Amino acid sequence: MAEVNTDGGGGGKHDKKRAKKSSTKIDMTPMVDLAFLLLTFFVLTSTFSKPKTMEINFPADKPEDQKDQLVNNALTFIMTEDDKIFYYYGAFIGEGSPNPLGKPMTTLTKTDFSAEGLHKLLLDYNKPTVEAIKKLEEQLRSKEIADTTYKRLAVGEKGKKEALTVLIKADDKAVYKNIIDVIDELNICNVGKYAIVDMMPKELELINAELKK
């Protein structure tokens, strides 16, 4: 009876020898170790994103027995529909408003969010503070003052009594994005005193009259 040779070797003269197949085994331990080392390295050296917050100042509630006071050194912005923004400077003077100095009635001026609009307007009204902070930046670059000293002096310049104060108001047609854009521009232009306040009824009448034009 014939036998089949399965040992991989050839018994005959013309038989071909078959190569022995050896099992392939790859040790994955070094690769796993390397992966965990890289993962640990990136976790320890990476800077995770920090939550960004925006400081918004709201005025305190006015006591019932306190009378309204004129704000003479404030720039007031009023936001409304379609990204429209109006402003006026100084105290609001309307029909029946207290006007001890006999100033003309308040009129609104329209501006926009362009570089020649809101940005230039803030730089012009806040010019003394902007120039003072530029001098501090020059002293910081020339290492005449330390970084902590620069920050302290810059905050002091923004908080001076004669520094610009900005009041932000909006009607029910405005969007939150416009208010955030104004606050961003205030920070860029070194305005340190600003607050979001409610719109007075006379201001609302004035803005509605402007929208009808």
C-alpha positions in Angstrom: 0.0 0.0 0.0 1.3 3.4 -0.9 2.0 5.9 1.8 1.9 9.6 1.6 4.8 11.4 3.1 3.7 14.4 5.1 6.9 15.2 6.9 7.9 17.8 4.4 10.9 15.9 3.2 11.3 14.1 -0.2 12.2 10.5 -0.3 12.5 10.2 -4.0 15.1 11.5 -6.4 12.7 13.9 -8.0 10.8 14.9 -5.0 10.8 18.6 -4.0 11.6 19.5 -0.5 9.1 21.7 1.2 10.2 24.4 3.6 9.1 24.0 7.1 6.6 26.6 8.2 7.4 28.1 11.5 4.8 30.1 13.5 5.3 33.8 13.6 4.9 35.5 17.0 5.2 39.3 17.4 5.7 40.6 20.9 3.4 43.7 21.2 4.6 44.7 24.7 7.2 47.3 23.6 4.7 49.0 21.3 2.0 49.1 24.0 4.6 50.5 26.5 5.6 53.2 23.9 2.0 54.1 23.3 1.3 54.6 26.9 4.5 56.6 27.4 3.6 59.0 24.5 0.1 59.3 25.9 1.4 60.2 29.3 3.8 62.7 27.8 1.2 64.5 25.8 -1.3 64.6 28.8 1.3 66.0 31.1 2.7 68.6 28.7 -0.5 69.7 26.9 -2.3 72.9 27.9 -6.0 72.3 28.2 -8.4 75.0 27.0 -9.5 77.2 29.8 -13.1 78.4 30.0 -13.4 82.0 28.7 -15.4 84.4 30.8 -16.5 88.0 30.2 -16.9 90.4 33.0 -20.1 92.4 32.8 -20.9 95.1 35.3 -24.5 95.7 36.3 -25.5 98.7 38.4 -26.7 98.2 41.9 -30.4 98.7 42.6 -31.2 102.4 43.3 -32.7 103.2 46.7 -36.3 104.4 46.4 -35.5 107.8 48.0 -32.6 108.5 45.6 -33.2 110.9 42.8 -31.9 110.4 39.2 -28.5 112.0 38.7 -27.2 113.4 35.4 -24.3 111.4 33.9 -22.2 114.1 32.1 -19.1 112.1 31.2 -20.7 108.9 29.8 -21.0 107.7 26.2 -24.3 105.8 25.8 -24.8 103.2 23.1 -28.3 101.9 22.1 -28.6 98.7 20.1 -31.6 97.8 18.1 -32.7 95.7 15.1 -30.6 94.8 12.0 -27.3 95.4 13.9 -28.0 99.2 14.1 -26.3 101.1 16.8 -26.9 104.7 18.0 -25.1 106.8 20.5 -25.1 110.1 22.4 -22.6 111.7 24.8 -23.4 113.1 28.2 -26.6 113.2 30.1 -29.9 112.5 28.3 -31.9 115.6 27.9 -35.5 115.1 26.8 -38.8 116.8 27.3 -39.3 117.4 31.0 -35.8 116.1 31.9 -33.7 118.1 34.5 -31.5 120.5 32.6 -29.9 122.9 35.0 -27.3 124.0 32.4 -29.8 124.6 29.6 -28.2 122.2 27.2 -30.0 121.3 23.9 -32.2 118.2 23.8 -30.4 114.9 23.1 -30.2 113.6 19.5 -29.0 110.2 18.5 -26.1 109.6 16.1 -25.9 106.4 14.0 -22.7 104.4 13.8 -21.7 100.8 12.9 -19.3 98.1 14.0 -16.6 99.0 11.4 -13.1 100.2 12.1 -14.1 103.8 11.1 -17.3 103.5 13.2 -17.4 102.2 16.8 -13.7 101.5 17.0 -12.6 105.0 16.0 -15.4 106.6 18.1 -14.1 104.9 21.3 -10.5 105.8 20.6 -11.4 109.4 20.1 -13.5 109.7 23.3 -11.0 107.6 25.3 -7.9 109.2 23.9 -6.2 110.3 27.2 -6.5 106.8 28.6 -5.3 105.1 25.4 -2.3 107.4 25.2 -1.4 106.8 28.9 -1.6 103.0 28.4 0.6 103.3 25.3 3.3 105.0 27.3 3.1 102.2 29.9 3.4 99.7 27.2 6.6 101.4 25.9 8.0 101.4 29.5 7.2 97.7 29.7 8.9 96.9 26.4 12.0 98.8 27.5 11.9 96.9 30.8 11.6 100.2 32.8 8.7 98.6 34.7 7.7 95.1 35.6 4.7 93.3 34.1 2.8 93.4 37.4 3.5 97.1 37.7 2.2 97.7 34.2 -1.1 95.8 34.9 -1.6 97.8 38.1 -0.9 101.2 36.5 -3.1 100.3 33.5 -6.0 99.4 35.7 -5.5 102.7 37.5 -5.6 104.7 34.3 -8.9 103.0 33.2 -10.5 103.7 36.6 -9.7 107.4 36.8 -12.6 109.8 37.4 -12.0 111.5 34.1 -11.7 108.3 32.1 -14.5 107.4 29.7 -17.6 105.7 31.0 -19.8 103.7 28.6 -23.4 102.8 29.2 -24.8 99.9 27.0 -28.5 99.8 26.3 -30.7 97.7 24.0 -34.3 97.4 23.0 -36.2 94.1 22.6 -35.2 94.0 18.9 -31.5 93.8 19.5 -29.5 90.6 19.7 -27.0 89.5 22.3 -24.2 89.3 19.7 -24.2 93.1 19.3 -23.8 93.6 23.0 -20.9 91.2 23.2 -19.3 92.9 20.1 -19.5 96.2 21.9 -17.9 94.9 25.1 -15.1 93.3 23.0 -14.5 96.6 21.4 -14.4 98.4 24.8 -11.7 96.0 26.0 -9.7 96.6 22.8 -10.0 100.4 23.3 -9.0 100.2 27.0 -12.3 101.3 28.3 -12.4 100.2 31.9 -15.7 101.6 33.1 -18.8 100.3 31.4 -22.2 98.8 32.4 -25.3 97.4 30.9 -28.3 99.4 32.0 -32.0 99.5 31.2 -33.3 101.9 28.5 -35.4 104.8 29.7 -38.8 105.2 28.2 -37.8 108.6 26.6 -34.8 106.9 25.0 -37.1 104.2 23.6 -39.3 106.9 22.1 -36.3 108.5 20.5 -34.9 105.3 19.0 -38.3 104.4 17.6 -38.5 107.8 16.0 -35.1 107.2 14.4 -36.1 103.8 13.0 -39.1 105.3 11.3 -37.0 107.8 9.3 
